Amino acid sequence: CHGFGHTPAAVLDAMARPQVMANVMTPSLAQRRLDRALRAEIGHSRGGCPFVRFMCLNSGSEAVGLAARIVDTNAKLHTDPGARHAGATIKRLVVKGSFHGRTDRPGLYSDSSRKTYTKYLASYRDEDSVIAIAPYDVAALQRAFDEAARNHWFIEAVFLEPVMGEGDPGRALPAEFYAAARALTRTHGSLLLVDSIQAGLRAHGVLSVVDYPGFEQLDPPDLETYSKALNAAQYPLSVLAVNEHAAQVYRKGTYGNTMTTNPRALDVACATLALFTPQVRENIRIRGAQAIAKLEALQAELGGLITKVQGTGLLFSCELAPHFKCYGAGSTEEWLRHRGVNVIHGGENSLRFTPHFAMDEDELDLMVGLIARALKEGPRQVQAEAA
């Protein structure tokens, strides 16, 4: 899921520098450098960064976990005695197929993992706090907030991916739905999180949803998370960006750990952001559009073997007909990996691709050619079962 290949020299150099031992209490100039780099990147299409604070953590899931802690604080402020939603039952809203991480609260917001958690985890036995609506149905979103008002529910937050990473890889969030979610959360007192951990940098060559085409004029979210491409898959780092409102809600003592904001991680992020030249950004957009065009041509040529092609930038997928096994032993995914293609399954029966950001057209043609071979010569479901 990470953009500059296996051994990006500039990132490895940054990672190898001598550093003091990580300790959340130790200030570092690396913190200043990353703060400046993030402020320069986020909001560059709209005249300035809309976020006032950055909080740096380790895994992507942890950044969402901290966001959820701020959301939890806000929910208490809204539902305590005497507050606007005093005594309300707390709910949370996502779209079906959402993925926001696997630790406790992020896992709860992840509809794509829900079936597995309900099957194996006792804590999900009576869990009914999550409202999961059909993706990007504005009327369903409005109905959910209307129902909350009728039932004395407080929807603590709406979590959205700007481009889906797991549930329906490559599917983009429409600006119209985002704008509706922003308006409804603001009216209701809920917080809005955009989880850019999978899509950041990869989808449009920009880190933040606030710089996506069609989003530059829209109100920013309260919270946004980044991780994967930002750390070049070399060192654990995630970032939570917060606006003034969310920053005011945060309470000291509600989060922190030893490795947060450690200088080695921050130097890695600075080195990665420095690699994002205008040429790299343009390559992500051009190559992504070519990938869709070439896979759609392959879909037409193969007559029904590929059932859907979609993507945004260099996060794209092709869904396979049911007689292909997507993952596991004897699968199409395994066949492609054995031939050197970076592929991971997603969605119902999809191959998900997250190629490196400098990929050229020859490499893309090689990849599409191997997908064609996999579907013509590779394993089918019946063979996989026999194996």
C-alpha positions in Angstrom: 0.0 0.0 0.0 3.0 2.2 0.1 4.4 4.3 -2.7 8.1 4.4 -3.4 9.0 0.8 -3.7 10.9 -1.5 -1.3 14.1 0.5 -0.7 13.6 4.3 -1.2 17.1 5.6 -0.6 16.1 9.0 0.8 13.7 7.4 3.3 16.2 4.7 4.4 18.8 7.5 4.9 16.4 9.4 7.1 15.6 6.3 9.1 19.2 5.5 9.7 20.1 8.8 11.4 21.1 8.6 15.1 18.2 9.7 17.3 17.6 10.1 21.0 15.5 7.3 22.6 11.8 7.8 21.8 9.9 9.4 24.7 6.7 11.3 24.3 8.0 14.0 26.7 11.2 14.8 24.7 10.8 17.7 22.2 12.6 17.4 18.9 13.2 19.7 15.9 11.8 16.9 13.8 8.4 17.8 15.2 8.8 21.4 13.9 10.0 20.1 10.5 7.0 17.7 10.0 4.6 20.4 11.2 5.9 22.8 8.6 5.8 20.0 5.9 2.2 19.0 6.7 1.0 22.7 6.7 2.6 23.2 3.3 1.0 20.0 1.8 -2.5 20.1 3.3 -4.7 22.8 1.8 -2.2 23.8 -0.9 -5.0 23.9 -3.5 -7.2 26.2 -1.3 -4.9 28.8 0.1 -4.0 27.3 3.5 -4.1 24.4 5.9 -7.5 24.1 7.7 -6.1 22.1 10.6 -4.6 23.6 13.7 -2.8 20.7 15.3 -1.2 17.4 14.3 -0.9 14.4 16.6 1.5 11.7 15.6 1.1 8.1 16.5 2.2 4.7 15.3 -0.1 2.3 13.4 -2.9 3.8 11.2 -5.5 2.2 13.5 -4.0 4.1 16.4 -4.6 7.5 14.8 -8.2 6.5 14.3 -8.3 5.3 17.9 -7.1 8.8 19.1 -9.8 10.4 16.9 -12.4 8.1 18.5 -11.2 9.2 21.9 -11.8 12.8 21.0 -15.2 11.8 19.6 -15.9 10.0 22.9 -15.0 13.2 24.8 -17.4 15.2 22.6 -20.2 12.6 23.1 -19.9 13.0 26.9 -20.1 16.8 26.6 -23.2 16.4 24.5 -25.0 13.8 26.6 -24.1 14.7 30.1 -27.0 16.1 32.4 -28.0 19.6 31.2 -26.4 19.2 27.8 -28.2 19.5 24.4 -28.5 15.7 24.0 -28.6 14.8 27.8 -29.2 11.1 28.4 -29.3 10.3 24.6 -28.2 6.8 23.5 -24.9 7.1 21.6 -24.7 5.9 18.0 -22.1 6.1 15.3 -22.5 6.2 11.5 -20.5 4.7 8.6 -21.2 3.4 5.1 -21.4 -0.3 4.4 -18.0 -1.7 3.5 -16.2 0.9 5.6 -12.7 0.1 7.0 -11.1 2.2 9.7 -8.6 -0.2 11.4 -8.7 -3.2 13.7 -8.1 -1.9 17.3 -11.1 -1.6 19.5 -13.0 1.5 18.5 -11.7 1.7 14.9 -12.8 -1.9 14.6 -16.3 -1.0 15.7 -16.5 1.6 12.9 -15.3 -1.0 10.3 -18.3 -2.5 8.7 -16.2 -4.6 6.4 -14.8 -6.6 9.4 -18.1 -6.7 11.3 -19.2 -10.2 10.3 -15.9 -11.7 11.6 -16.0 -9.8 14.9 -19.6 -10.7 15.5 -18.7 -14.4 14.9 -15.7 -14.5 17.3 -16.0 -11.6 19.9 -18.2 -11.6 22.9 -18.3 -7.8 23.0 -20.3 -7.8 19.8 -23.1 -10.0 21.1 -25.4 -7.1 21.9 -23.6 -4.4 20.0 -26.1 -2.2 18.1 -24.5 1.2 18.2 -23.4 1.4 14.6 -25.7 2.6 11.8 -24.3 1.4 8.5 -26.0 2.9 5.5 -25.7 2.1 1.7 -22.6 3.9 0.4 -23.2 7.4 -0.6 -27.0 7.4 -0.4 -27.7 11.0 0.7 -31.4 10.3 1.4 -30.4 7.4 3.7 -27.9 9.6 5.5 -30.7 12.2 6.1 -33.1 9.5 7.3 -30.5 8.2 9.8 -30.2 11.7 11.4 -34.0 12.1 11.3 -34.4 8.8 13.1 -31.7 9.8 15.6 -33.7 12.9 16.5 -36.9 10.9 16.9 -35.4 8.2 19.0 -33.3 10.4 21.3 -30.0 9.1 19.9 -26.8 11.1 19.6 -24.7 10.2 16.6 -21.3 10.8 18.0 -19.5 10.8 14.6 -19.6 10.0 11.0 -16.4 8.2 9.7 -15.7 8.2 5.9 -13.0 7.1 3.6 -12.3 9.5 0.7 -11.6 6.3 -1.4 -12.5 2.9 -0.1 -9.5 0.7 0.6 -11.0 -2.7 1.7 -14.8 -3.0 1.4 -15.0 -1.8 -2.3 -11.4 -0.9 -3.3 -11.0 2.3 -5.4 -14.6 3.5 -4.9 -14.5 7.3 -4.4 -16.5 9.4 -1.9 -18.8 11.7 -3.9 -18.5 15.4 -3.0 -22.3 15.7 -2.7 -22.4 13.0 0.0 -19.5 14.4 1.9 -21.1 17.9 1.9 -24.3 16.4 3.2 -22.4 14.6 6.0 -20.5 17.8 6.9 -23.7 19.8 7.2 -25.6 17.1 9.2 -22.7 16.5 11.6 -22.3 20.2 12.2 -26.1 20.7 12.9 -26.3 17.6 15.2 -23.1 18.4 17.1 -21.3 15.2 15.8 -17.8 15.1 14.7 -16.8 14.2 11.1 -13.7 12.1 10.5 -12.2 11.5 7.1 -9.9 8.5 7.2 -7.2 9.1 4.5 -4.9 6.3 5.7 -5.3 4.2 2.5 -6.1 7.0 0.0 -3.7 9.7 1.2 -1.2 10.6 -1.6 -2.2 7.5 -3.6 -5.6 8.6 -4.9 -5.0 12.0 -6.4 -1.3 12.7 -5.6 -2.4 14.8 -2.6 -2.4 13.9 1.1 -5.7 15.4 2.2 -9.3 15.2 1.1 -9.4 19.0 1.3 -7.3 19.1 -1.9 -9.3 16.5 -3.9 -10.8 17.7 -7.1 -14.3 18.9 -6.3 -13.6 19.2 -2.6 -11.5 22.4 -2.6 -14.5 24.6 -1.8 -16.1 22.3 0.8 -15.8 22.7 4.5 -13.0 20.5 5.9 -13.7 17.7 8.3 -13.1 18.0 12.0 -10.5 15.2 12.0 -8.4 13.5 9.3 -6.0 10.6 9.5 -3.0 9.7 7.4 -0.4 6.9 7.5 0.4 4.4 4.8 2.0 6.4 2.0 3.3 9.0 4.5 5.7 6.5 6.1 6.7 4.8 2.8 6.0 1.4 4.6 9.4 1.7 6.3 8.6 2.9 9.9 5.3 3.0 11.9 3.8 6.4 11.8 0.3 7.8 11.6 -1.0 11.3 11.9 -4.3 12.8 13.2 -5.0 16.3 12.0 -7.6 18.2 14.0 -9.4 21.5 13.4 -9.9 24.2 16.0 -13.2 22.6 17.3 -11.7 19.1 17.7 -8.6 20.5 19.3 -10.8 22.3 21.9 -12.6 19.0 22.6 -9.4 17.1 23.3 -8.6 16.7 27.1 -5.1 16.2 28.4 -4.6 12.8 29.9 -7.0 11.0 27.6 -4.2 9.7 25.3 -0.4 9.2 24.9 2.3 6.6 24.6 6.1 6.3 24.6 6.5 6.1 20.8 4.2 8.9 19.8 5.8 11.8 17.8 9.3 10.1 17.9 11.8 11.9 15.7 12.8 8.9 13.6 9.2 8.4 12.4 8.9 12.2 11.7 12.1 12.3 9.7 10.8 9.4 7.6 7.6 11.3 6.9 9.5 14.5 6.0 11.7 12.5 3.6 8.7 10.9 2.0 6.8 14.2 1.6 10.0 15.7 0.0 9.8 13.0 -2.7 6.4 14.3 -3.8 7.4 16.4 -6.8 4.8 17.8 -9.2 6.0 15.0 -11.6 5.2 12.2 -9.1 1.8 13.8 -8.4 1.0 13.9 -12.1 2.2 10.4 -12.6 -0.2 9.1 -10.0 -3.1 10.8 -11.7 -2.1 9.8 -15.3 -1.1 6.3 -14.5 -4.3 5.7 -12.5 -6.5 6.9 -15.4 -4.5 4.6 -17.8 -4.9 1.7 -15.4 -8.7 2.0 -15.5 -8.8 2.4 -19.3 -6.5 -0.7 -19.8 -8.4 -2.8 -17.3 -11.8 -1.8 -18.9 -10.4 -2.8 -22.3 -9.3 -6.2 -20.8 -12.8 -6.5 -19.2 -14.4 -6.1 -22.7 -11.9 -8.5 -24.3 -12.4 -11.3 -21.7 -16.2 -11.2 -21.9 -17.5 -11.6 -18.3 -14.4 -12.8 -16.5 -13.9 -9.3 -15.0 -17.2 -8.1 -13.6 -16.2 -4.5 -12.4 -13.3 -2.2 -12.8 -12.9 0.9 -10.6 -10.3 3.1 -9.1 -9.0 6.5 -8.1 -5.4 7.2 -8.9 -3.1 4.3 -8.0 -5.7 2.6 -5.8 -7.7 0.5 -8.2 -9.4 -2.9 -8.4 -11.0 -5.4 -10.7 -13.7 -7.7 -9.5 -13.6 -11.2 -10.8 -16.5 -13.6 -11.8 -17.5 -16.1 -9.1 -15.6 -19.0 -10.7 -12.3 -17.4 -9.8 -10.9 -17.8 -6.3 -9.5 -14.4 -5.3 -7.3 -15.2 -2.4 -5.7 -18.1 -0.5 -4.1 -21.3 -1.8 -4.6 -21.9 -5.5 -6.0 -18.4 -6.1 -5.6 -15.8 -8.8 -3.9 -13.6 -6.2 -1.4 -16.3 -5.4 -0.7 -16.9 -9.2 0.0 -13.2 -9.7 2.2 -12.9 -6.7 4.3 -15.9 -7.8 4.9 -13.9 -11.0 6.0 -10.7 -9.2 2.8 -8.6 -9.2 2.0 -6.6 -6.1 -1.7 -7.5 -5.5 -3.9 -8.0 -2.5 -7.6 -9.0 -2.5 -10.4 -6.8 -1.3 -14.2 -6.4 -1.5 -16.3 -9.4 -2.4 -14.0 -11.0 -5.0 -11.7 -8.2 -6.2 -8.0 -8.0 -7.0 -6.8 -4.7 -5.4 -3.7 -2.9 -6.8 -1.6 -0.3 -5.1 1.5 0.1 -7.4 4.4 2.3 -6.7 4.1 6.0 -7.5 6.8 6.2 -10.2 5.3 3.3 -12.2 5.6 3.9 -16.0 3.3 2.8 -18.8 5.5 -0.2 -19.7 5.2 -1.6 -16.2 1.4 -1.0 -16.2 1.2 -2.9 -19.5 3.2 -5.7 -18.0 0.9 -5.9 -15.1 -2.3 -5.8 -17.2 -0.8 -8.5 -19.4 -0.2 -10.7 -16.4 -3.7 -10.2 -15.2 -5.0 -11.3 -18.6 -2.8 -14.4 -18.4 -3.9 -15.2 -14.8 -7.5 -15.2 -15.9 -6.9 -17.2 -19.1 -4.3 -19.7 -17.8 -4.4 -19.4 -14.1 -6.5 -21.3 -11.5 -10.3 -21.4 -11.4 -12.5 -22.2 -8.4 -13.1 -25.8 -9.3 -9.3 -26.5 -9.6 -8.7 -24.6 -6.4 -11.2 -26.8 -4.5 -9.7 -30.0 -6.0 -6.2 -28.9 -4.9 
